């Protein structure tokens, strides 16, 4: 059996090595390392795939969020609502721009922002919502967009973990996550479903004015060389990464099928196990399983039980991860906003019970059987 990896980027690369190597060498031969044809081609291809009128590549997913918020003209003190149960990148840019993060609860089944908590958090100072499509599951965007429209709020989708996910509306129409709100953002960190061989990110919008502004912000605030209209930053996706991503984009749907197949195997293996809640699949969301995250339920001292399971799996060379043990409202960096006293029972409950198993495009049945057998061995003690 091959060694089990949390994400096996090496084996994935070996399967497309010839395509990737040629694409990289083409960039090397052209020497167009910044904003070269590969970047333009990738932006066009990604726009077509995701259904966006505009795609602005940038240096990473965190920059994508920052540029999006800068383009909306938010002012210091404006409130931005986002879930506490997410990676810190979603919220740190809010504080970086001197905006006020407002943390809210998530749904215990989907791990995504709770629309009821969202509505209750809106104040006259609220200007934007940042729903996170966590672990590959779409947030309830139809409800979110209804709330946003009613209160005249911007919506920035954090789509870093769910690129390729289809969202099904009540009328049966579908859209990809990332193009439902005013702006969508994503990351191409190597472990992502569409991962580069380094850092990278992108921003999506169907709004011409926002697109023009975000392009300027990402390029030192200039629309014409040496003429700087707004305060910007320097955030570019380099041509080599774009060339690699363009190859992998053609395989993205195939990668999603592989992840869902692995998730199906896990679901079947853990069915009817009272201590395990397998990932919920919302009817509106075509889950793309960036992570396969279990909830350990019905056990005493859940956090300790979960941590011991992680150690047990590690002793058998099975990696597992805990995303995320400290929610945003309890992070030291946000002490200035006096959020630590917020009562978030669902978020606290999840942080003590979630554990993510290996999930990627290269998992084979032998590996899956071994992983599931060891999890079951532990929980049946």
Buried (B, 14 or more C-beta within 10 A) or exposed (E): EEEBBBBBBEBBBEEBEEBBEEBBEBBEEEEBBEBBBBBBBBBEBBBEBBBBEBBBBBBBBBBBBBBBBBBBEBEEEBBBBBBBBBBBBBBBBBBEBEBBBBBBBBBBBBBBBBBEBBBEBBEEEBBBBBBBBBBBBBBBBBBBBEBBEEBEBBBBBBBBBBBBBBBBEEEEEEBBBBBBBBBBBBBBBBEBBBBBBBBBBBBBBBBEEBBBBBBBBBBBBBEEEEEBEBEBBEBBBBBBBBBBBBBBBEBBEEBBEBBBBBBEBBBEBBEEBEBBBBBBBBEBBBBBBBBBBBBBEEBEEBBEBBBEBBEBBEEEEBBBBBBBEEBBBBBEEBEEBEBEEBEBEBBBBBBBBBBBBBBBBBBEEEBBEBBBEBBBEBBEE
